[in-house]
Amino acid sequence: MARYIGPKCKLSRREGTDLFLKSAARPLESKCNIERPPGQHGARRMRTTDFGLQLREKQ
């Protein structure tokens, strides 16, 4: 299995919680805005469907 070496703050923002990938030294809230998902259109939070919730739980 490959190791993920990309932006870790982006993953935490996508999930909306701290995944503890990088937050050992200082809290994640001081590094990035958790409430807003990553990307150009991240400010518009779309309502997730039931299927989308199942996929997020599976991840």
C-alpha positions as CSV (number, residue, x, y, z in Angstrom):
1,M,0.0,0.0,0.0
2,A,1.4,3.4,-1.0
3,R,2.1,6.1,1.5
4,Y,0.2,9.4,1.2
5,I,2.6,12.3,1.0
6,G,0.3,15.0,-0.1
7,P,-1.3,17.9,1.9
8,K,-2.6,16.5,5.2
9,C,-4.5,19.6,6.1
10,K,-6.6,19.1,3.0
11,L,-7.7,15.6,4.1
12,S,-8.7,16.9,7.5
13,R,-10.7,19.7,6.0
14,R,-12.5,17.4,3.6
15,E,-13.6,15.2,6.5
16,G,-14.4,18.1,8.8
17,T,-12.5,16.6,11.7
18,D,-8.9,16.4,12.9
19,L,-7.4,13.2,11.5
20,F,-4.3,13.6,13.7
21,L,-2.0,13.4,10.7
22,K,-0.1,16.5,11.5
23,S,-1.4,17.9,14.8
24,A,1.1,16.6,17.2
25,A,2.9,19.8,18.0
26,R,0.1,22.4,17.8
27,P,-3.7,22.2,17.3
28,L,-5.0,21.9,13.8
29,E,-7.3,24.9,14.1
30,S,-4.3,27.2,14.2
31,K,-3.0,25.7,10.9
32,C,-6.2,25.6,8.7
33,N,-9.9,26.3,8.8
34,I,-11.7,23.0,9.5
35,E,-15.2,24.4,8.9
36,R,-14.5,25.1,5.3
37,P,-13.7,22.2,2.9
38,P,-10.8,22.6,0.5
39,G,-11.0,23.8,-3.1
40,Q,-12.2,26.7,-5.0
41,H,-15.9,26.0,-4.3
42,G,-15.4,24.9,-0.8
43,A,-17.3,27.8,0.7
44,R,-20.5,26.4,-0.7
45,R,-21.3,23.3,1.4
46,M,-23.5,21.0,-0.5
47,R,-25.9,18.8,1.3
48,T,-24.6,15.2,1.4
49,T,-26.9,12.4,0.3
50,D,-27.4,9.1,2.1
51,F,-25.0,7.4,-0.3
52,G,-22.4,10.1,0.2
53,L,-22.6,9.6,4.0
54,Q,-22.1,5.8,3.5
55,L,-19.0,6.5,1.4
56,R,-17.6,8.9,4.0
57,E,-18.1,6.3,6.7
58,K,-16.4,3.7,4.5
59,Q,-13.3,5.9,4.0
